[in-house]
Amino acid sequence: MKKIWITSLVRDEKLVVGLMGTARKYGLDANGHFWLDDLKNMAWQPPGENILDPNTGLWVILGSEKEIQASSVRYGLSMLTLTVQAKKGYGFHILWICTQGALKTETLPAPLRSAEIIMAADAAIGAKMVARANTPAPRVDLEYRLDIHANPGYGVWLELGPGKGREWKGSLLGVHEGDIDAHGVGEAGKLPQKSILEYPVKGMKLSLGGREFVAWAVQNRLEETLSYYARVKGVPKSFLFGQYAQDEQAEVHVFEL
């Protein structure tokens, strides 16, 4: 039986129980949780284990624009989404069920903008959930890799690197309304215990779109098995990341969180 996981940003037990009942009528194993806004204790992390279950074919999020006004909620959702996408692929099915008003894709945190948005009153919710859950996620190859490593003890680390078959001459991460206090280079998928950094840069100021980013960078050559890691402090509203090469202009990516 295919599983779905429901994350409810709204404290509406009747709505959630009803949605689970609908999913089960369509032969889905539905479970979920109410969102807990607690960045200090990384409350966004535990649901990831259920979403990453190999049998989970769909992640459903219940909420409206009202519930994603708080920067802490947006940041936590972004961290969870990036963790899931790094493991299950960028094509993994995410269905956002809007519970009030209208919700536009551009109002969502950048990692969630690939989510399909439908209204809670949609009569075909059950059919859509079972269809998405049983449809293999399309493969989406990006020119970069992005993952999260987090623990209340060692903090939140972002892992960056080039996509499959690509190579970077260096790597850069910048944050808007946040900070970075440590970085390193090492094997992909595993925080390095120690590393040798080539021409490291700390606290570089970058301006983009009227916003100022604090960036750290290295010029270590990276490929798909090597990554750049940086520890992020605070609650950034945006990430800027990509290849860093002093001798040429390199494309960077900006994620609004």
Secondary structure as a PSIPRED ss2 file (coil, helix, strand):
# PSIPRED VFORMAT (PSIPRED V4.0)

   1 M C   1.000  0.000  0.000
   2 K C   1.000  0.000  0.000
   3 K E   0.000  0.000  1.000
   4 I E   0.000  0.000  1.000
   5 W E   0.000  0.000  1.000
   6 I E   0.000  0.000  1.000
   7 T E   0.000  0.000  1.000
   8 S E   0.000  0.000  1.000
   9 L C   1.000  0.000  0.000
  10 V C   1.000  0.000  0.000
  11 R C   1.000  0.000  0.000
  12 D C   1.000  0.000  0.000
  13 E H   0.000  1.000  0.000
  14 K H   0.000  1.000  0.000
  15 L H   0.000  1.000  0.000
  16 V H   0.000  1.000  0.000
  17 V H   0.000  1.000  0.000
  18 G H   0.000  1.000  0.000
  19 L H   0.000  1.000  0.000
  20 M H   0.000  1.000  0.000
  21 G H   0.000  1.000  0.000
  22 T H   0.000  1.000  0.000
  23 A H   0.000  1.000  0.000
  24 R H   0.000  1.000  0.000
  25 K H   0.000  1.000  0.000
  26 Y C   1.000  0.000  0.000
  27 G C   1.000  0.000  0.000
  28 L C   1.000  0.000  0.000
  29 D E   0.000  0.000  1.000
  30 A E   0.000  0.000  1.000
  31 N E   0.000  0.000  1.000
  32 G E   0.000  0.000  1.000
  33 H E   0.000  0.000  1.000
  34 F E   0.000  0.000  1.000
  35 W C   1.000  0.000  0.000
  36 L C   1.000  0.000  0.000
  37 D C   1.000  0.000  0.000
  38 D C   1.000  0.000  0.000
  39 L C   1.000  0.000  0.000
  40 K C   1.000  0.000  0.000
  41 N C   1.000  0.000  0.000
  42 M C   1.000  0.000  0.000
  43 A C   1.000  0.000  0.000
  44 W C   1.000  0.000  0.000
  45 Q C   1.000  0.000  0.000
  46 P C   1.000  0.000  0.000
  47 P H   0.000  1.000  0.000
  48 G H   0.000  1.000  0.000
  49 E H   0.000  1.000  0.000
  50 N H   0.000  1.000  0.000
  51 I H   0.000  1.000  0.000
  52 L C   1.000  0.000  0.000
  53 D C   1.000  0.000  0.000
  54 P C   1.000  0.000  0.000
  55 N C   1.000  0.000  0.000
  56 T E   0.000  0.000  1.000
  57 G E   0.000  0.000  1.000
  58 L E   0.000  0.000  1.000
  59 W E   0.000  0.000  1.000
  60 V E   0.000  0.000  1.000
  61 I E   0.000  0.000  1.000
  62 L E   0.000  0.000  1.000
  63 G E   0.000  0.000  1.000
  64 S C   1.000  0.000  0.000
  65 E H   0.000  1.000  0.000
  66 K H   0.000  1.000  0.000
  67 E H   0.000  1.000  0.000
  68 I H   0.000  1.000  0.000
  69 Q C   1.000  0.000  0.000
  70 A C   1.000  0.000  0.000
  71 S H   0.000  1.000  0.000
  72 S H   0.000  1.000  0.000
  73 V H   0.000  1.000  0.000
  74 R H   0.000  1.000  0.000
  75 Y H   0.000  1.000  0.000
  76 G H   0.000  1.000  0.000
  77 L H   0.000  1.000  0.000
  78 S H   0.000  1.000  0.000
  79 M H   0.000  1.000  0.000
  80 L H   0.000  1.000  0.000
  81 T H   0.000  1.000  0.000
  82 L H   0.000  1.000  0.000
  83 T H   0.000  1.000  0.000
  84 V H   0.000  1.000  0.000
  85 Q H   0.000  1.000  0.000
  86 A H   0.000  1.000  0.000
  87 K H   0.000  1.000  0.000
  88 K H   0.000  1.000  0.000
  89 G C   1.000  0.000  0.000
  90 Y C   1.000  0.000  0.000
  91 G C   1.000  0.000  0.000
  92 F C   1.000  0.000  0.000
  93 H C   1.000  0.000  0.000
  94 I E   0.000  0.000  1.000
  95 L E   0.000  0.000  1.000
  96 W E   0.000  0.000  1.000
  97 I E   0.000  0.000  1.000
  98 C E   0.000  0.000  1.000
  99 T C   1.000  0.000  0.000
 100 Q C   1.000  0.000  0.000
 101 G C   1.000  0.000  0.000
 102 A C   1.000  0.000  0.000
 103 L C   1.000  0.000  0.000
 104 K C   1.000  0.000  0.000
 105 T H   0.000  1.000  0.000
 106 E H   0.000  1.000  0.000
 107 T H   0.000  1.000  0.000
 108 L C   1.000  0.000  0.000
 109 P C   1.000  0.000  0.000
 110 A H   0.000  1.000  0.000
 111 P H   0.000  1.000  0.000
 112 L H   0.000  1.000  0.000
 113 R C   1.000  0.000  0.000
 114 S C   1.000  0.000  0.000
 115 A C   1.000  0.000  0.000
 116 E E   0.000  0.000  1.000
 117 I E   0.000  0.000  1.000
 118 I E   0.000  0.000  1.000
 119 M E   0.000  0.000  1.000
 120 A C   1.000  0.000  0.000
 121 A C   1.000  0.000  0.000
 122 D C   1.000  0.000  0.000
 123 A C   1.000  0.000  0.000
 124 A C   1.000  0.000  0.000
 125 I H   0.000  1.000  0.000
 126 G H   0.000  1.000  0.000
 127 A H   0.000  1.000  0.000
 128 K H   0.000  1.000  0.000
 129 M H   0.000  1.000  0.000
 130 V H   0.000  1.000  0.000
 131 A H   0.000  1.000  0.000
 132 R H   0.000  1.000  0.000
 133 A H   0.000  1.000  0.000
 134 N C   1.000  0.000  0.000
 135 T C   1.000  0.000  0.000
 136 P C   1.000  0.000  0.000
 137 A C   1.000  0.000  0.000
 138 P C   1.000  0.000  0.000
 139 R C   1.000  0.000  0.000
 140 V C   1.000  0.000  0.000
 141 D C   1.000  0.000  0.000
 142 L C   1.000  0.000  0.000
 143 E C   1.000  0.000  0.000
 144 Y E   0.000  0.000  1.000
 145 R E   0.000  0.000  1.000
 146 L E   0.000  0.000  1.000
 147 D E   0.000  0.000  1.000
 148 I E   0.000  0.000  1.000
 149 H E   0.000  0.000  1.000
 150 A E   0.000  0.000  1.000
 151 N E   0.000  0.000  1.000
 152 P C   1.000  0.000  0.000
 153 G C   1.000  0.000  0.000
 154 Y C   1.000  0.000  0.000
 155 G E   0.000  0.000  1.000
 156 V E   0.000  0.000  1.000
 157 W E   0.000  0.000  1.000
 158 L E   0.000  0.000  1.000
 159 E E   0.000  0.000  1.000
 160 L E   0.000  0.000  1.000
 161 G E   0.000  0.000  1.000
 162 P E   0.000  0.000  1.000
 163 G C   1.000  0.000  0.000
 164 K C   1.000  0.000  0.000
 165 G C   1.000  0.000  0.000
 166 R C   1.000  0.000  0.000
 167 E E   0.000  0.000  1.000
 168 W E   0.000  0.000  1.000
 169 K C   1.000  0.000  0.000
 170 G C   1.000  0.000  0.000
 171 S E   0.000  0.000  1.000
 172 L E   0.000  0.000  1.000
 173 L E   0.000  0.000  1.000
 174 G E   0.000  0.000  1.000
 175 V E   0.000  0.000  1.000
 176 H E   0.000  0.000  1.000
 177 E C   1.000  0.000  0.000
 178 G C   1.000  0.000  0.000
 179 D E   0.000  0.000  1.000
 180 I E   0.000  0.000  1.000
 181 D E   0.000  0.000  1.000
 182 A E   0.000  0.000  1.000
 183 H E   0.000  0.000  1.000
 184 G E   0.000  0.000  1.000
 185 V E   0.000  0.000  1.000
 186 G E   0.000  0.000  1.000
 187 E E   0.000  0.000  1.000
 188 A C   1.000  0.000  0.000
 189 G C   1.000  0.000  0.000
 190 K C   1.000  0.000  0.000
 191 L C   1.000  0.000  0.000
 192 P C   1.000  0.000  0.000
 193 Q C   1.000  0.000  0.000
 194 K C   1.000  0.000  0.000
 195 S C   1.000  0.000  0.000
 196 I C   1.000  0.000  0.000
 197 L C   1.000  0.000  0.000
 198 E C   1.000  0.000  0.000
 199 Y C   1.000  0.000  0.000
 200 P C   1.000  0.000  0.000
 201 V E   0.000  0.000  1.000
 202 K E   0.000  0.000  1.000
 203 G E   0.000  0.000  1.000
 204 M E   0.000  0.000  1.000
 205 K E   0.000  0.000  1.000
 206 L E   0.000  0.000  1.000
 207 S E   0.000  0.000  1.000
 208 L E   0.000  0.000  1.000
 209 G C   1.000  0.000  0.000
 210 G C   1.000  0.000  0.000
 211 R E   0.000  0.000  1.000
 212 E E   0.000  0.000  1.000
 213 F E   0.000  0.000  1.000
 214 V E   0.000  0.000  1.000
 215 A E   0.000  0.000  1.000
 216 W E   0.000  0.000  1.000
 217 A E   0.000  0.000  1.000
 218 V E   0.000  0.000  1.000
 219 Q C   1.000  0.000  0.000
 220 N C   1.000  0.000  0.000
 221 R C   1.000  0.000  0.000
 222 L E   0.000  0.000  1.000
 223 E E   0.000  0.000  1.000
 224 E C   1.000  0.000  0.000
 225 T C   1.000  0.000  0.000
 226 L E   0.000  0.000  1.000
 227 S E   0.000  0.000  1.000
 228 Y E   0.000  0.000  1.000
 229 Y E   0.000  0.000  1.000
 230 A E   0.000  0.000  1.000
 231 R E   0.000  0.000  1.000
 232 V E   0.000  0.000  1.000
 233 K E   0.000  0.000  1.000
 234 G C   1.000  0.000  0.000
 235 V C   1.000  0.000  0.000
 236 P C   1.000  0.000  0.000
 237 K C   1.000  0.000  0.000
 238 S E   0.000  0.000  1.000
 239 F E   0.000  0.000  1.000
 240 L E   0.000  0.000  1.000
 241 F E   0.000  0.000  1.000
 242 G E   0.000  0.000  1.000
 243 Q E   0.000  0.000  1.000
 244 Y C   1.000  0.000  0.000
 245 A C   1.000  0.000  0.000
 246 Q C   1.000  0.000  0.000
 247 D C   1.000  0.000  0.000
 248 E C   1.000  0.000  0.000
 249 Q C   1.000  0.000  0.000
 250 A C   1.000  0.000  0.000
 251 E C   1.000  0.000  0.000
 252 V E   0.000  0.000  1.000
 253 H E   0.000  0.000  1.000
 254 V E   0.000  0.000  1.000
 255 F E   0.000  0.000  1.000
 256 E E   0.000  0.000  1.000
 257 L C   1.000  0.000  0.000
